[in-house]
Each structure stands twice: as structure tokens, then as C-alpha cells.
Amino acid sequence: MALHDDLIVIDGLVLPNWGRDGREHMRPDESARTVFADMRRGGLTAANASCSVWEGFDGTMRKIAQWKIWLREFSDLICLCRTAEDIRAAKRDGKVGIILGWQNTSAVEDQIPYLQLFQELGVRIVQMTYNTQNLVGSGCYETTDSGLSDFGRELIDELNRLRMLIDLSHVGPKTSDDTIRYSKLPVCYSHVAPRAIKDHPRNRTDAQLRTIAEHGGFVGVNMFPPFTRHGSDSTLDDYVDAVEHVIALIGEDCVGVGTDFGWGNPYQPVYWTHDKGYARNLVDFGAKRFPPDLQGYQDYPNITARMQARGWPEDRIRKVMGANWLGFLEKVWGA
């Protein structure tokens, strides 16, 4: 705990059950306070929190409005992070930094100028596609990945201009490769696992992981049970195995945590497993039990403990648990 308490801990993607999500009457919700309190107890400095997946412009604005309410009403626990310095301030102040991110570009609809509005509202991470085809390109479950569209290239130009981090975690392999090579700023896989350990369409091959690293990008390693070696029987040791595999491939300076951990989230609703949140079924995740020693955000110190038990040097633990993410975000977002 002494080491963990001193760390900057950044998670590339968290997906808890926040409580009200903007589709209901918006008011402070104590279930959200419980999540934020557990995050603080677990020493989480900052996390990428999704505020848009399948929603269009209107739905995404509603979700951001909900976040603005939470940020105001629970300001003793959380703060909005727009810059790397905001993350450092969250650590100093004992708060959890919220990085507003998207898992799709549906919110833009066909209007690229909307991006600046969302950037001004605090959105800092944008995933190009979520699992299937959109105007930008293809997702990882699409039968044919046709690659990045011309509209997608225009969108990347604007994301680069606004210094918003591009995420490729749910994006198809060709669209990912096109994006990595086209973007003038480095991009990330915020929450992926190595396919060499578990063969799953959401996981990335060794070649794909090397490609993003060779272009200055970043990899947050996922621990969502269906993507891990032993599924719902996986342990934190299995997770550290996955992290070590990625480090062996691309080095320890561009690797971090991206748990995809969803406290109180059943992961099974149609919203997550079907195209556009309602249409064809894309995947059946089956059982989704996280390791026994990671049952809530308050258990994050156990990740550090497993790294220590492996004999990791303190410098590597600091890097992977958050320092690498912090340096990468500062590089993309600017000072």
C-alpha cells in the first residue's frame, strides 16, 4: 500500500454502472457517489470514462450534461481532466480525475465541426468505431474491414488539430492500421489484450501491437474476462502475464493499464453486445467474473501487489500503473 498510495494510477478505460446516465431525469445519484468513492479508496488517479458509444449528437450531449452534474455535486471526490497537469492536480488533491472519452464517433454524425464543441466541453479521447461499420471505418466484428474512409481521414485531421487522442481498441485491423499510419499524432489502444494469449477478435496480434508502438503509440492492457487466458477463471497473475507479454514485444515505456473493469455492470445488456446497441447480435461474452481479488475499484492496490510479487522493479511499476499514460497524454494533448 505504501508504494501504491504514492503512484499515479491511470486506467485507460473503466466501465462501471454509474447509475443514471442522462436518459432519465438528471439529478445527483448516490450510486454514482459509491463508485467514485471506491475509485478514490483504490488510489485511482484518473480514468477514461465513456460518455458516448452508440449515441448521436443529442444523446451524447445528454450524457455530458449528466457528467457535468456529477462533477459539480461530487466535487469532493472527482474532477474533470483536460490536461496532464489536471491529472497531477487530481493526485495532489486526493481526487479521481475523470477523462471524458468516446467509444465511437456516432456523436459527430456527419458534422466534423461538432468535434470542437465536444472538445471545449472536455472530451479528450475519441475511439474511431465501436465494433462495426460507421462513416469513419470498420469495427473489429465487421465481416469485411474496408479500411479508413475519406471522411475518416478528414475526421482525423480535425482530431489532430484539436489534439484529441485517437483510440482504436474496438476498431477493425485494416481501419486501425490506416489510422495509425495517417494520423500526425500518435494513437492508442486504450484497452486491448494480446491475441497470442487468447484468440479473440477483440484482441490484437503481436504484429498489430508492434505497429502501433513503432509509430509512437500506446497500449493499455485489458483484463475483461472473455479476453483473458482462462476467461472467468483468470487471476491477476494471468493479467500480469498479459502485461508482460506486451512489454516483451514493445518495451515498458509505452504500456499501461486499461482494465475495462465494470463494477456493478452486468456487461450483457443488448446495448453492449448488439450492433448499434439494438440490432444484430455480435458476441456472447458468457460468464464475466473478474478475479476474486479485483471485485471493485477499491481493490486496485492488488494489481500493484501482484507486480511487486513478480519482482518488478519499482520504476517499472510506476511506469505501467500510470506514469507512461501521463507522459503519453501530455505528448498528445500538449502542455
C-alpha positions in Angstrom: 0.0 0.0 0.0 2.9 2.4 0.7 4.0 2.2 -2.9 0.5 2.1 -4.4 -0.5 5.2 -2.4 2.4 7.1 -3.9 1.7 6.1 -7.5 -0.1 8.0 -10.2 -2.6 5.3 -11.3 -4.3 5.8 -14.7 -6.8 3.4 -16.2 -7.3 3.6 -20.0 -10.9 2.5 -19.7 -13.4 2.0 -16.9 -17.0 1.0 -17.5 -18.9 0.8 -14.2 -22.6 1.1 -13.6 -22.7 4.8 -12.9 -26.4 4.9 -12.1 -28.4 7.5 -14.1 -26.9 8.1 -17.5 -28.7 11.1 -18.9 -31.7 9.2 -20.3 -33.5 9.7 -17.0 -34.2 12.9 -15.1 -30.8 14.2 -14.4 -30.1 14.7 -10.7 -27.3 13.6 -8.3 -27.3 9.8 -7.8 -25.8 8.2 -4.7 -25.0 5.1 -6.7 -22.5 7.2 -8.7 -21.0 8.6 -5.4 -20.4 5.0 -4.3 -18.4 4.3 -7.5 -16.4 7.4 -7.2 -15.6 6.8 -3.5 -14.4 3.3 -4.3 -12.2 4.7 -7.0 -10.6 7.1 -4.5 -10.2 4.3 -2.0 -8.4 2.2 -4.6 -5.9 5.0 -5.3 -7.2 5.7 -8.9 -5.7 9.0 -10.0 -7.5 9.2 -13.4 -9.6 7.1 -15.8 -11.0 7.3 -19.3 -14.8 7.3 -18.7 -17.0 6.7 -21.7 -19.7 9.3 -22.3 -20.7 8.1 -25.8 -21.0 4.8 -27.6 -24.0 4.4 -29.9 -25.5 7.8 -29.1 -25.7 10.5 -31.7 -25.2 14.3 -31.0 -28.3 14.7 -28.8 -27.7 11.6 -26.7 -24.1 12.4 -26.2 -24.9 15.9 -25.1 -27.3 14.5 -22.5 -24.6 12.2 -21.1 -22.1 15.0 -20.9 -24.7 17.1 -19.1 -25.1 14.3 -16.6 -21.3 14.2 -16.1 -21.3 18.0 -15.5 -23.9 17.4 -12.7 -21.8 14.7 -11.1 -18.6 16.8 -11.4 -20.4 19.6 -9.6 -22.3 17.6 -6.9 -19.4 15.2 -6.2 -16.6 17.7 -6.4 -15.1 16.4 -3.2 -14.4 13.1 -5.0 -13.9 13.8 -8.7 -12.6 16.5 -11.1 -12.6 16.9 -14.9 -9.2 16.3 -16.5 -8.5 18.2 -19.7 -4.7 18.3 -19.4 -1.9 16.2 -17.9 -1.5 18.9 -15.3 -5.1 18.4 -14.3 -4.2 14.7 -13.6 -1.3 15.8 -11.5 -3.6 18.2 -9.6 -6.1 15.3 -9.0 -3.3 13.3 -7.4 -2.2 16.3 -5.2 -5.8 16.9 -4.2 -6.7 13.3 -3.4 -9.4 13.2 -6.1 -10.2 11.0 -9.0 -9.6 12.6 -12.4 -12.4 12.0 -15.0 -11.2 11.9 -18.6 -14.3 12.1 -20.8 -13.9 9.7 -23.7 -16.0 8.2 -26.5 -16.1 4.6 -27.7 -17.5 5.6 -31.1 -17.7 8.7 -33.4 -21.5 8.5 -33.7 -21.9 11.8 -31.8 -20.3 13.6 -34.7 -23.0 12.3 -37.0 -21.8 13.7 -40.4 -20.7 17.1 -39.0 -17.0 17.3 -38.3 -17.3 20.8 -36.8 -19.1 19.2 -33.9 -15.8 17.9 -32.6 -14.6 21.4 -31.5 -17.8 21.8 -29.4 -17.2 18.5 -27.7 -13.5 19.3 -27.2 -14.5 22.5 -25.5 -16.9 20.6 -23.2 -14.0 18.4 -22.1 -13.9 15.3 -24.3 -10.3 14.2 -24.8 -10.3 10.7 -26.1 -12.2 9.5 -29.2 -12.5 5.9 -30.4 -13.0 5.7 -34.2 -15.5 2.9 -34.3 -17.3 0.6 -31.9 -17.3 -3.0 -33.1 -19.0 -2.4 -36.5 -19.0 -0.1 -39.6 -19.7 3.6 -39.3 -18.9 6.6 -41.5 -15.3 6.5 -40.4 -14.3 2.9 -41.0 -14.9 -0.6 -39.8 -15.0 -2.2 -36.3 -13.4 -5.4 -35.1 -16.6 -7.5 -35.6 -17.4 -6.3 -39.1 -17.3 -9.1 -41.7 -15.2 -7.0 -44.1 -12.9 -4.3 -42.9 -12.8 -1.9 -45.8 -10.4 0.5 -44.0 -10.4 4.1 -43.2 -12.9 6.2 -45.3 -12.1 9.6 -46.7 -14.5 11.1 -44.2 -12.4 9.3 -41.6 -9.3 11.0 -42.8 -11.0 14.4 -42.5 -12.1 13.5 -39.0 -8.5 12.5 -38.1 -7.2 15.8 -39.4 -9.6 17.6 -37.0 -8.9 15.4 -34.1 -5.2 16.1 -34.6 -5.8 19.8 -34.8 -7.8 19.7 -31.6 -5.2 17.4 -30.0 -7.8 14.8 -29.0 -6.4 11.3 -28.5 -7.5 8.7 -31.1 -8.4 5.3 -29.7 -8.5 2.1 -31.7 -9.5 -0.6 -29.2 -12.7 -1.8 -30.9 -11.6 -0.8 -34.4 -11.1 -3.3 -37.2 -7.5 -4.3 -38.1 -7.3 -2.5 -41.5 -9.0 0.6 -40.3 -6.6 0.6 -37.3 -3.6 0.3 -39.5 -4.8 3.0 -41.8 -5.4 5.3 -38.8 -2.0 4.6 -37.2 -0.2 5.5 -40.4 -2.4 8.5 -41.4 -2.6 10.3 -38.0 0.1 13.0 -37.5 -0.2 12.4 -33.7 0.4 9.1 -32.0 -2.7 7.0 -31.3 -3.6 4.3 -28.7 -5.2 1.0 -28.0 -6.6 2.1 -24.6 -7.9 -1.3 -23.6 -6.8 -4.4 -25.6 -5.4 -7.8 -24.8 -2.8 -9.8 -26.7 -4.2 -12.4 -29.2 -1.2 -14.5 -28.6 -2.6 -15.4 -25.2 -6.3 -15.5 -26.1 -7.5 -15.8 -29.7 -10.5 -13.4 -29.8 -11.4 -10.8 -32.5 -11.2 -8.0 -29.9 -7.6 -8.9 -29.1 -4.6 -7.7 -31.0 -1.9 -9.7 -32.7 1.8 -9.3 -31.9 2.2 -7.6 -35.3 -0.6 -5.1 -34.6 0.9 -4.3 -31.2 4.3 -3.7 -32.7 2.9 -1.5 -35.5 1.3 1.0 -33.1 4.4 1.1 -30.9 6.6 1.7 -34.0 4.5 4.8 -34.7 4.9 6.2 -31.2 1.5 4.9 -30.0 0.4 3.4 -26.7 -1.2 0.1 -25.4 -3.4 -0.1 -22.4 -3.7 -3.8 -21.4 -7.3 -5.2 -20.9 -8.4 -7.6 -18.2 -12.0 -8.1 -19.3 -12.6 -11.9 -18.6 -13.6 -13.0 -22.1 -10.3 -11.6 -23.5 -8.1 -13.2 -20.9 -6.3 -16.6 -20.9 -8.7 -18.5 -18.6 -11.8 -16.4 -19.1 -13.8 -16.0 -15.9 -11.3 -18.3 -14.1 -8.4 -15.8 -14.8 -6.4 -14.4 -11.9 -4.5 -11.2 -11.5 -1.4 -13.3 -12.3 -3.0 -14.0 -15.7 -3.4 -10.3 -16.2 0.2 -9.5 -15.3 1.2 -12.3 -17.7 -0.6 -10.4 -20.5 1.1 -7.1 -19.5 4.5 -8.8 -19.5 3.8 -10.3 -22.9 3.1 -6.8 -24.3 6.2 -5.4 -22.6 8.3 -8.1 -24.1 7.0 -7.1 -27.6 7.2 -3.3 -27.5 9.1 -2.3 -24.3 7.9 -1.0 -21.0 7.7 2.7 -21.9 4.5 2.6 -24.0 2.4 0.1 -22.0 -0.2 0.9 -19.3 -3.3 -0.3 -17.6 -6.7 -0.4 -19.5 -8.8 -2.7 -17.4 -12.2 -2.3 -19.0 -13.3 -3.1 -15.4 -17.0 -2.6 -14.9 -18.0 -2.6 -11.2 -21.7 -3.3 -10.9 -22.1 -3.6 -14.7 -23.5 -6.9 -16.0 -21.9 -6.4 -19.4 -24.7 -8.4 -21.0 -27.3 -5.8 -22.0 -28.2 -5.7 -25.7 -26.6 -2.2 -25.7 -23.1 -3.6 -25.5 -23.4 -6.8 -27.5 -25.5 -5.8 -30.5 -24.8 -3.6 -33.5 -25.9 0.0 -32.9 -27.0 -1.1 -29.4 -30.1 -2.9 -30.6 -29.7 -4.8 -34.0 -27.8 -8.0 -34.8 -26.0 -9.9 -32.1 -22.3 -9.5 -32.4 -20.9 -11.6 -29.5 -21.9 -13.6 -26.5 -19.5 -12.9 -23.7 -20.7 -15.7 -21.4 -19.6 -15.6 -17.8 -17.8 -12.4 -16.9 -16.3 -12.9 -13.4 -13.3 -10.7 -12.6 -10.5 -12.1 -10.4 -11.5 -12.7 -6.8 -9.1 -10.0 -5.6 -10.4 -7.4 -8.1 -14.1 -7.1 -7.2 -14.2 -3.3 -7.0 -12.2 -0.2 -7.7 -11.1 -0.3 -4.1 -9.0 -3.4 -5.0 -6.6 -1.7 -7.4 -3.8 -1.9 -4.9 -3.9 -5.7 -5.5 -2.7 -5.0 -9.1 0.4 -3.3 -7.8 0.9 -6.0 -5.2 0.9 -8.7 -8.0 3.6 -6.7 -9.9 5.7 -6.5 -6.8 5.3 -10.2 -6.1 6.7 -10.9 -9.6 9.8 -9.0 -8.7 9.1 -6.0 -10.9 11.4 -3.0 -10.1 9.6 0.0 -8.6 10.4 2.1 -11.7 8.5 -0.4 -14.0 5.5 -0.5 -11.7 5.4 3.3 -11.6 5.5 3.5 -15.4 2.9 0.8 -16.1 0.5 1.8 -13.4 0.3 5.4 -14.7 3.4 7.3 -15.4 3.5 6.0 -19.0 -0.1 7.1 -19.6 0.6 10.5 -18.1 3.6 11.2 -20.4 1.8 9.9 -23.5 -1.3 12.0 -22.8 0.8 15.1 -22.3 2.5 14.4 -25.6 -0.8 14.1 -27.5 -2.8 16.8 -25.6 0.0 19.3 -25.4 1.2 21.2 -22.4 
